[in-house]
Amino acid sequence: MVTTPGLPQYGAAIVVGLIALLSLKEVFSASEKWNKYLNNSFNMAIVPLLFSFVAIVVFNVIAIIRP
């Protein structure tokens, strides 16, 4: 079995974490405790996961296109 090093092996964890954080951000944004500091904290966690998700999608598309 051959695995490529890097992001694709952690793809499921990244997707689950991204979905969880986006869901929490949506729920908390409707509460009265929401403020710009909480928004910035969520963005600091979401942006790197979003970049990783995009990298995984690009990697998988290239793996499918390339024979």
HTML snippet that shows the backbone in 3Dmol.js (N, CA, C, O; Angstrom):
<script src="https://3Dmol.org/build/3Dmol-min.js"></script>
<div id="view" style="width:600px;height:400px;position:relative"></div>
<script>
const pdb = `
ATOM      1  N   MET A   1       0.838  -1.172   0.000  1.00  0.00           N
ATOM      2  CA  MET A   1       0.000   0.000   0.000  1.00  0.00           C
ATOM      3  C   MET A   1       0.887   1.242   0.000  1.00  0.00           C
ATOM      4  O   MET A   1       1.836   1.344   0.778  1.00  0.00           O
ATOM      5  N   VAL A   2       0.567   2.168  -0.873  1.00  0.00           N
ATOM      6  CA  VAL A   2       1.355   3.382  -1.001  1.00  0.00           C
ATOM      7  C   VAL A   2       0.492   4.567  -0.578  1.00  0.00           C
ATOM      8  O   VAL A   2      -0.632   4.738  -1.051  1.00  0.00           O
ATOM      9  N   THR A   3       1.033   5.370   0.310  1.00  0.00           N
ATOM     10  CA  THR A   3       0.342   6.599   0.701  1.00  0.00           C
ATOM     11  C   THR A   3       1.237   7.778   0.387  1.00  0.00           C
ATOM     12  O   THR A   3       2.458   7.715   0.535  1.00  0.00           O
ATOM     13  N   THR A   4       0.613   8.839  -0.042  1.00  0.00           N
ATOM     14  CA  THR A   4       1.381  10.043  -0.330  1.00  0.00           C
ATOM     15  C   THR A   4       1.445  10.892   0.929  1.00  0.00           C
ATOM     16  O   THR A   4       0.447  11.028   1.637  1.00  0.00           O
ATOM     17  N   PRO A   5       2.605  11.462   1.214  1.00  0.00           N
ATOM     18  CA  PRO A   5       2.714  12.290   2.417  1.00  0.00           C
ATOM     19  C   PRO A   5       1.972  13.609   2.231  1.00  0.00           C
ATOM     20  O   PRO A   5       1.839  14.111   1.115  1.00  0.00           O
ATOM     21  N   GLY A   6       1.504  14.143   3.311  1.00  0.00           N
ATOM     22  CA  GLY A   6       0.878  15.453   3.239  1.00  0.00           C
ATOM     23  C   GLY A   6      -0.564  15.463   3.691  1.00  0.00           C
ATOM     24  O   GLY A   6      -0.988  14.644   4.506  1.00  0.00           O
ATOM     25  N   LEU A   7      -1.305  16.405   3.144  1.00  0.00           N
ATOM     26  CA  LEU A   7      -2.660  16.681   3.602  1.00  0.00           C
ATOM     27  C   LEU A   7      -3.700  15.597   3.339  1.00  0.00           C
ATOM     28  O   LEU A   7      -4.570  15.409   4.190  1.00  0.00           O
ATOM     29  N   PRO A   8      -3.673  14.879   2.236  1.00  0.00           N
ATOM     30  CA  PRO A   8      -4.785  13.966   1.946  1.00  0.00           C
ATOM     31  C   PRO A   8      -5.041  12.904   3.010  1.00  0.00           C
ATOM     32  O   PRO A   8      -6.180  12.460   3.159  1.00  0.00           O
ATOM     33  N   GLN A   9      -4.035  12.490   3.744  1.00  0.00           N
ATOM     34  CA  GLN A   9      -4.258  11.467   4.754  1.00  0.00           C
ATOM     35  C   GLN A   9      -5.031  12.001   5.954  1.00  0.00           C
ATOM     36  O   GLN A   9      -5.594  11.215   6.715  1.00  0.00           O
ATOM     37  N   TYR A  10      -5.073  13.303   6.138  1.00  0.00           N
ATOM     38  CA  TYR A  10      -5.825  13.913   7.229  1.00  0.00           C
ATOM     39  C   TYR A  10      -7.092  14.603   6.730  1.00  0.00           C
ATOM     40  O   TYR A  10      -7.678  15.426   7.434  1.00  0.00           O
ATOM     41  N   GLY A  11      -7.500  14.270   5.541  1.00  0.00           N
ATOM     42  CA  GLY A  11      -8.643  14.935   4.913  1.00  0.00           C
ATOM     43  C   GLY A  11      -9.923  14.820   5.706  1.00  0.00           C
ATOM     44  O   GLY A  11     -10.648  15.805   5.848  1.00  0.00           O
ATOM     45  N   ALA A  12     -10.220  13.648   6.224  1.00  0.00           N
ATOM     46  CA  ALA A  12     -11.464  13.456   6.969  1.00  0.00           C
ATOM     47  C   ALA A  12     -11.477  14.302   8.241  1.00  0.00           C
ATOM     48  O   ALA A  12     -12.498  14.903   8.576  1.00  0.00           O
ATOM     49  N   ALA A  13     -10.368  14.351   8.936  1.00  0.00           N
ATOM     50  CA  ALA A  13     -10.297  15.148  10.169  1.00  0.00           C
ATOM     51  C   ALA A  13     -10.448  16.637   9.863  1.00  0.00           C
ATOM     52  O   ALA A  13     -11.098  17.362  10.616  1.00  0.00           O
ATOM     53  N   ILE A  14      -9.859  17.089   8.774  1.00  0.00           N
ATOM     54  CA  ILE A  14      -9.957  18.498   8.401  1.00  0.00           C
ATOM     55  C   ILE A  14     -11.387  18.858   8.031  1.00  0.00           C
ATOM     56  O   ILE A  14     -11.893  19.908   8.428  1.00  0.00           O
ATOM     57  N   VAL A  15     -12.039  17.981   7.266  1.00  0.00           N
ATOM     58  CA  VAL A  15     -13.422  18.250   6.867  1.00  0.00           C
ATOM     59  C   VAL A  15     -14.348  18.266   8.082  1.00  0.00           C
ATOM     60  O   VAL A  15     -15.200  19.147   8.199  1.00  0.00           O
ATOM     61  N   VAL A  16     -14.191  17.304   8.978  1.00  0.00           N
ATOM     62  CA  VAL A  16     -15.030  17.253  10.179  1.00  0.00           C
ATOM     63  C   VAL A  16     -14.792  18.488  11.049  1.00  0.00           C
ATOM     64  O   VAL A  16     -15.745  19.092  11.542  1.00  0.00           O
ATOM     65  N   GLY A  17     -13.542  18.861  11.236  1.00  0.00           N
ATOM     66  CA  GLY A  17     -13.229  20.050  12.027  1.00  0.00           C
ATOM     67  C   GLY A  17     -13.778  21.324  11.403  1.00  0.00           C
ATOM     68  O   GLY A  17     -14.291  22.195  12.105  1.00  0.00           O
ATOM     69  N   LEU A  18     -13.669  21.430  10.090  1.00  0.00           N
ATOM     70  CA  LEU A  18     -14.174  22.610   9.394  1.00  0.00           C
ATOM     71  C   LEU A  18     -15.689  22.704   9.515  1.00  0.00           C
ATOM     72  O   LEU A  18     -16.224  23.781   9.781  1.00  0.00           O
ATOM     73  N   ILE A  19     -16.384  21.585   9.322  1.00  0.00           N
ATOM     74  CA  ILE A  19     -17.845  21.584   9.450  1.00  0.00           C
ATOM     75  C   ILE A  19     -18.266  21.929  10.875  1.00  0.00           C
ATOM     76  O   ILE A  19     -19.203  22.700  11.083  1.00  0.00           O
ATOM     77  N   ALA A  20     -17.573  21.358  11.850  1.00  0.00           N
ATOM     78  CA  ALA A  20     -17.902  21.640  13.251  1.00  0.00           C
ATOM     79  C   ALA A  20     -17.699  23.119  13.590  1.00  0.00           C
ATOM     80  O   ALA A  20     -18.558  23.736  14.221  1.00  0.00           O
ATOM     81  N   LEU A  21     -16.584  23.676  13.179  1.00  0.00           N
ATOM     82  CA  LEU A  21     -16.322  25.090  13.487  1.00  0.00           C
ATOM     83  C   LEU A  21     -17.289  26.024  12.763  1.00  0.00           C
ATOM     84  O   LEU A  21     -17.743  27.014  13.338  1.00  0.00           O
ATOM     85  N   LEU A  22     -17.605  25.717  11.509  1.00  0.00           N
ATOM     86  CA  LEU A  22     -18.561  26.554  10.789  1.00  0.00           C
ATOM     87  C   LEU A  22     -19.948  26.469  11.416  1.00  0.00           C
ATOM     88  O   LEU A  22     -20.665  27.467  11.484  1.00  0.00           O
ATOM     89  N   SER A  23     -20.324  25.279  11.875  1.00  0.00           N
ATOM     90  CA  SER A  23     -21.623  25.115  12.542  1.00  0.00           C
ATOM     91  C   SER A  23     -21.659  25.891  13.863  1.00  0.00           C
ATOM     92  O   SER A  23     -22.627  26.593  14.156  1.00  0.00           O
ATOM     93  N   LEU A  24     -20.595  25.754  14.649  1.00  0.00           N
ATOM     94  CA  LEU A  24     -20.526  26.493  15.912  1.00  0.00           C
ATOM     95  C   LEU A  24     -20.555  28.002  15.692  1.00  0.00           C
ATOM     96  O   LEU A  24     -21.197  28.738  16.442  1.00  0.00           O
ATOM     97  N   LYS A  25     -19.858  28.448  14.666  1.00  0.00           N
ATOM     98  CA  LYS A  25     -19.847  29.885  14.379  1.00  0.00           C
ATOM     99  C   LYS A  25     -21.246  30.366  14.019  1.00  0.00           C
ATOM    100  O   LYS A  25     -21.660  31.445  14.442  1.00  0.00           O
ATOM    101  N   GLU A  26     -21.970  29.579  13.249  1.00  0.00           N
ATOM    102  CA  GLU A  26     -23.330  29.950  12.871  1.00  0.00           C
ATOM    103  C   GLU A  26     -24.253  30.000  14.089  1.00  0.00           C
ATOM    104  O   GLU A  26     -25.060  30.919  14.224  1.00  0.00           O
ATOM    105  N   VAL A  27     -24.130  29.010  14.971  1.00  0.00           N
ATOM    106  CA  VAL A  27     -24.973  28.977  16.167  1.00  0.00           C
ATOM    107  C   VAL A  27     -24.631  30.130  17.105  1.00  0.00           C
ATOM    108  O   VAL A  27     -25.525  30.815  17.602  1.00  0.00           O
ATOM    109  N   PHE A  28     -23.350  30.343  17.346  1.00  0.00           N
ATOM    110  CA  PHE A  28     -22.945  31.405  18.259  1.00  0.00           C
ATOM    111  C   PHE A  28     -23.247  32.800  17.711  1.00  0.00           C
ATOM    112  O   PHE A  28     -23.493  33.726  18.484  1.00  0.00           O
ATOM    113  N   SER A  29     -23.232  32.958  16.392  1.00  0.00           N
ATOM    114  CA  SER A  29     -23.496  34.279  15.831  1.00  0.00           C
ATOM    115  C   SER A  29     -24.935  34.725  16.089  1.00  0.00           C
ATOM    116  O   SER A  29     -25.230  35.919  16.036  1.00  0.00           O
ATOM    117  N   ALA A  30     -25.824  33.782  16.365  1.00  0.00           N
ATOM    118  CA  ALA A  30     -27.213  34.131  16.669  1.00  0.00           C
ATOM    119  C   ALA A  30     -27.428  34.407  18.159  1.00  0.00           C
ATOM    120  O   ALA A  30     -28.510  34.846  18.547  1.00  0.00           O
ATOM    121  N   SER A  31     -26.429  34.161  18.991  1.00  0.00           N
ATOM    122  CA  SER A  31     -26.598  34.351  20.423  1.00  0.00           C
ATOM    123  C   SER A  31     -26.221  35.782  20.822  1.00  0.00           C
ATOM    124  O   SER A  31     -25.649  36.540  20.040  1.00  0.00           O
ATOM    125  N   GLU A  32     -26.556  36.111  22.043  1.00  0.00           N
ATOM    126  CA  GLU A  32     -26.243  37.454  22.529  1.00  0.00           C
ATOM    127  C   GLU A  32     -24.787  37.598  22.964  1.00  0.00           C
ATOM    128  O   GLU A  32     -24.328  38.717  23.196  1.00  0.00           O
ATOM    129  N   LYS A  33     -24.061  36.504  23.078  1.00  0.00           N
ATOM    130  CA  LYS A  33     -22.651  36.531  23.487  1.00  0.00           C
ATOM    131  C   LYS A  33     -21.699  36.833  22.320  1.00  0.00           C
ATOM    132  O   LYS A  33     -20.497  36.995  22.529  1.00  0.00           O
ATOM    133  N   TRP A  34     -22.224  36.907  21.119  1.00  0.00           N
ATOM    134  CA  TRP A  34     -21.393  37.093  19.928  1.00  0.00           C
ATOM    135  C   TRP A  34     -20.796  38.491  19.910  1.00  0.00           C
ATOM    136  O   TRP A  34     -21.497  39.477  20.138  1.00  0.00           O
ATOM    137  N   ASN A  35     -19.510  38.571  19.642  1.00  0.00           N
ATOM    138  CA  ASN A  35     -18.855  39.870  19.488  1.00  0.00           C
ATOM    139  C   ASN A  35     -17.716  39.727  18.487  1.00  0.00           C
ATOM    140  O   ASN A  35     -17.462  38.634  17.981  1.00  0.00           O
ATOM    141  N   LYS A  36     -17.041  40.815  18.204  1.00  0.00           N
ATOM    142  CA  LYS A  36     -16.002  40.778  17.179  1.00  0.00           C
ATOM    143  C   LYS A  36     -14.798  39.929  17.603  1.00  0.00           C
ATOM    144  O   LYS A  36     -14.102  39.381  16.748  1.00  0.00           O
ATOM    145  N   TYR A  37     -14.546  39.814  18.905  1.00  0.00           N
ATOM    146  CA  TYR A  37     -13.422  39.016  19.376  1.00  0.00           C
ATOM    147  C   TYR A  37     -13.689  37.521  19.184  1.00  0.00           C
ATOM    148  O   TYR A  37     -12.800  36.756  18.812  1.00  0.00           O
ATOM    149  N   LEU A  38     -14.921  37.134  19.445  1.00  0.00           N
ATOM    150  CA  LEU A  38     -15.304  35.738  19.215  1.00  0.00           C
ATOM    151  C   LEU A  38     -15.280  35.421  17.723  1.00  0.00           C
ATOM    152  O   LEU A  38     -14.884  34.327  17.320  1.00  0.00           O
ATOM    153  N   ASN A  39     -15.703  36.375  16.913  1.00  0.00           N
ATOM    154  CA  ASN A  39     -15.662  36.208  15.467  1.00  0.00           C
ATOM    155  C   ASN A  39     -14.221  36.032  14.985  1.00  0.00           C
ATOM    156  O   ASN A  39     -13.940  35.159  14.163  1.00  0.00           O
ATOM    157  N   ASN A  40     -13.319  36.855  15.492  1.00  0.00           N
ATOM    158  CA  ASN A  40     -11.909  36.746  15.109  1.00  0.00           C
ATOM    159  C   ASN A  40     -11.311  35.414  15.549  1.00  0.00           C
ATOM    160  O   ASN A  40     -10.504  34.828  14.827  1.00  0.00           O
ATOM    161  N   SER A  41     -11.694  34.938  16.713  1.00  0.00           N
ATOM    162  CA  SER A  41     -11.190  33.655  17.202  1.00  0.00           C
ATOM    163  C   SER A  41     -11.629  32.507  16.298  1.00  0.00           C
ATOM    164  O   SER A  41     -10.836  31.625  15.968  1.00  0.00           O
ATOM    165  N   PHE A  42     -12.886  32.530  15.907  1.00  0.00           N
ATOM    166  CA  PHE A  42     -13.368  31.484  15.004  1.00  0.00           C
ATOM    167  C   PHE A  42     -12.687  31.585  13.639  1.00  0.00           C
ATOM    168  O   PHE A  42     -12.330  30.568  13.045  1.00  0.00           O
ATOM    169  N   ASN A  43     -12.510  32.799  13.150  1.00  0.00           N
ATOM    170  CA  ASN A  43     -11.854  32.963  11.855  1.00  0.00           C
ATOM    171  C   ASN A  43     -10.411  32.464  11.891  1.00  0.00           C
ATOM    172  O   ASN A  43      -9.924  31.901  10.911  1.00  0.00           O
ATOM    173  N   MET A  44      -9.725  32.670  13.020  1.00  0.00           N
ATOM    174  CA  MET A  44      -8.346  32.192  13.141  1.00  0.00           C
ATOM    175  C   MET A  44      -8.272  30.668  13.065  1.00  0.00           C
ATOM    176  O   MET A  44      -7.263  30.124  12.617  1.00  0.00           O
ATOM    177  N   ALA A  45      -9.311  29.983  13.491  1.00  0.00           N
ATOM    178  CA  ALA A  45      -9.327  28.527  13.430  1.00  0.00           C
ATOM    179  C   ALA A  45      -9.858  28.024  12.086  1.00  0.00           C
ATOM    180  O   ALA A  45      -9.432  26.971  11.610  1.00  0.00           O
ATOM    181  N   ILE A  46     -10.774  28.759  11.477  1.00  0.00           N
ATOM    182  CA  ILE A  46     -11.427  28.300  10.255  1.00  0.00           C
ATOM    183  C   ILE A  46     -10.545  28.510   9.022  1.00  0.00           C
ATOM    184  O   ILE A  46     -10.498  27.642   8.151  1.00  0.00           O
ATOM    185  N   VAL A  47      -9.857  29.624   8.935  1.00  0.00           N
ATOM    186  CA  VAL A  47      -9.089  29.954   7.725  1.00  0.00           C
ATOM    187  C   VAL A  47      -8.012  28.909   7.406  1.00  0.00           C
ATOM    188  O   VAL A  47      -7.931  28.494   6.251  1.00  0.00           O
ATOM    189  N   PRO A  48      -7.192  28.465   8.342  1.00  0.00           N
ATOM    190  CA  PRO A  48      -6.206  27.432   7.993  1.00  0.00           C
ATOM    191  C   PRO A  48      -6.858  26.113   7.566  1.00  0.00           C
ATOM    192  O   PRO A  48      -6.362  25.435   6.666  1.00  0.00           O
ATOM    193  N   LEU A  49      -7.966  25.753   8.212  1.00  0.00           N
ATOM    194  CA  LEU A  49      -8.671  24.536   7.801  1.00  0.00           C
ATOM    195  C   LEU A  49      -9.264  24.688   6.408  1.00  0.00           C
ATOM    196  O   LEU A  49      -9.297  23.730   5.635  1.00  0.00           O
ATOM    197  N   LEU A  50      -9.730  25.884   6.089  1.00  0.00           N
ATOM    198  CA  LEU A  50     -10.272  26.136   4.754  1.00  0.00           C
ATOM    199  C   LEU A  50      -9.181  26.028   3.695  1.00  0.00           C
ATOM    200  O   LEU A  50      -9.408  25.456   2.628  1.00  0.00           O
ATOM    201  N   PHE A  51      -7.999  26.571   3.978  1.00  0.00           N
ATOM    202  CA  PHE A  51      -6.875  26.439   3.049  1.00  0.00           C
ATOM    203  C   PHE A  51      -6.476  24.976   2.869  1.00  0.00           C
ATOM    204  O   PHE A  51      -6.181  24.540   1.756  1.00  0.00           O
ATOM    205  N   SER A  52      -6.470  24.229   3.958  1.00  0.00           N
ATOM    206  CA  SER A  52      -6.144  22.803   3.875  1.00  0.00           C
ATOM    207  C   SER A  52      -7.188  22.051   3.063  1.00  0.00           C
ATOM    208  O   SER A  52      -6.848  21.172   2.271  1.00  0.00           O
ATOM    209  N   PHE A  53      -8.460  22.394   3.258  1.00  0.00           N
ATOM    210  CA  PHE A  53      -9.535  21.760   2.499  1.00  0.00           C
ATOM    211  C   PHE A  53      -9.374  22.028   1.007  1.00  0.00           C
ATOM    212  O   PHE A  53      -9.515  21.114   0.194  1.00  0.00           O
ATOM    213  N   VAL A  54      -9.081  23.264   0.645  1.00  0.00           N
ATOM    214  CA  VAL A  54      -8.877  23.608  -0.762  1.00  0.00           C
ATOM    215  C   VAL A  54      -7.673  22.846  -1.319  1.00  0.00           C
ATOM    216  O   VAL A  54      -7.723  22.358  -2.447  1.00  0.00           O
ATOM    217  N   ALA A  55      -6.605  22.741  -0.548  1.00  0.00           N
ATOM    218  CA  ALA A  55      -5.424  21.998  -0.998  1.00  0.00           C
ATOM    219  C   ALA A  55      -5.758  20.522  -1.226  1.00  0.00           C
ATOM    220  O   ALA A  55      -5.277  19.922  -2.187  1.00  0.00           O
ATOM    221  N   ILE A  56      -6.564  19.944  -0.364  1.00  0.00           N
ATOM    222  CA  ILE A  56      -6.953  18.542  -0.516  1.00  0.00           C
ATOM    223  C   ILE A  56      -7.799  18.353  -1.770  1.00  0.00           C
ATOM    224  O   ILE A  56      -7.607  17.392  -2.515  1.00  0.00           O
ATOM    225  N   VAL A  57      -8.735  19.272  -2.002  1.00  0.00           N
ATOM    226  CA  VAL A  57      -9.578  19.177  -3.202  1.00  0.00           C
ATOM    227  C   VAL A  57      -8.720  19.283  -4.454  1.00  0.00           C
ATOM    228  O   VAL A  57      -8.886  18.500  -5.388  1.00  0.00           O
ATOM    229  N   VAL A  58      -7.808  20.241  -4.480  1.00  0.00           N
ATOM    230  CA  VAL A  58      -6.919  20.403  -5.640  1.00  0.00           C
ATOM    231  C   VAL A  58      -6.067  19.158  -5.835  1.00  0.00           C
ATOM    232  O   VAL A  58      -5.902  18.696  -6.965  1.00  0.00           O
ATOM    233  N   PHE A  59      -5.523  18.608  -4.759  1.00  0.00           N
ATOM    234  CA  PHE A  59      -4.698  17.407  -4.846  1.00  0.00           C
ATOM    235  C   PHE A  59      -5.505  16.242  -5.421  1.00  0.00           C
ATOM    236  O   PHE A  59      -5.015  15.516  -6.287  1.00  0.00           O
ATOM    237  N   ASN A  60      -6.727  16.062  -4.950  1.00  0.00           N
ATOM    238  CA  ASN A  60      -7.552  14.956  -5.435  1.00  0.00           C
ATOM    239  C   ASN A  60      -7.965  15.143  -6.892  1.00  0.00           C
ATOM    240  O   ASN A  60      -8.026  14.172  -7.646  1.00  0.00           O
ATOM    241  N   VAL A  61      -8.246  16.367  -7.290  1.00  0.00           N
ATOM    242  CA  VAL A  61      -8.585  16.623  -8.692  1.00  0.00           C
ATOM    243  C   VAL A  61      -7.393  16.333  -9.585  1.00  0.00           C
ATOM    244  O   VAL A  61      -7.544  15.728 -10.647  1.00  0.00           O
ATOM    245  N   ILE A  62      -6.214  16.756  -9.168  1.00  0.00           N
ATOM    246  CA  ILE A  62      -5.008  16.482  -9.955  1.00  0.00           C
ATOM    247  C   ILE A  62      -4.741  14.976 -10.015  1.00  0.00           C
ATOM    248  O   ILE A  62      -4.325  14.466 -11.055  1.00  0.00           O
ATOM    249  N   ALA A  63      -4.975  14.265  -8.915  1.00  0.00           N
ATOM    250  CA  ALA A  63      -4.765  12.812  -8.907  1.00  0.00           C
ATOM    251  C   ALA A  63      -5.730  12.104  -9.837  1.00  0.00           C
ATOM    252  O   ALA A  63      -5.382  11.079 -10.424  1.00  0.00           O
ATOM    253  N   ILE A  64      -6.932  12.629  -9.981  1.00  0.00           N
ATOM    254  CA  ILE A  64      -7.910  12.021 -10.884  1.00  0.00           C
ATOM    255  C   ILE A  64      -7.581  12.336 -12.335  1.00  0.00           C
ATOM    256  O   ILE A  64      -7.690  11.466 -13.199  1.00  0.00           O
ATOM    257  N   ILE A  65      -7.180  13.569 -12.609  1.00  0.00           N
ATOM    258  CA  ILE A  65      -6.889  13.982 -13.980  1.00  0.00           C
ATOM    259  C   ILE A  65      -5.618  13.326 -14.500  1.00  0.00           C
ATOM    260  O   ILE A  65      -5.570  12.870 -15.642  1.00  0.00           O
ATOM    261  N   ARG A  66      -4.601  13.280 -13.668  1.00  0.00           N
ATOM    262  CA  ARG A  66      -3.319  12.704 -14.077  1.00  0.00           C
ATOM    263  C   ARG A  66      -3.424  11.176 -14.056  1.00  0.00           C
ATOM    264  O   ARG A  66      -3.891  10.597 -13.075  1.00  0.00           O
ATOM    265  N   PRO A  67      -2.990  10.527 -15.138  1.00  0.00           N
ATOM    266  CA  PRO A  67      -3.118   9.039 -15.178  1.00  0.00           C
ATOM    267  C   PRO A  67      -2.202   8.324 -14.245  1.00  0.00           C
ATOM    268  O   PRO A  67      -2.216   7.095 -14.188  1.00  0.00           O
TER     269      PRO A  67
END
`;
const viewer = $3Dmol.createViewer("view");
viewer.addModel(pdb, "pdb");
viewer.setStyle({}, {cartoon: {color: "spectrum"}});
viewer.zoomTo();
viewer.render();
</script>
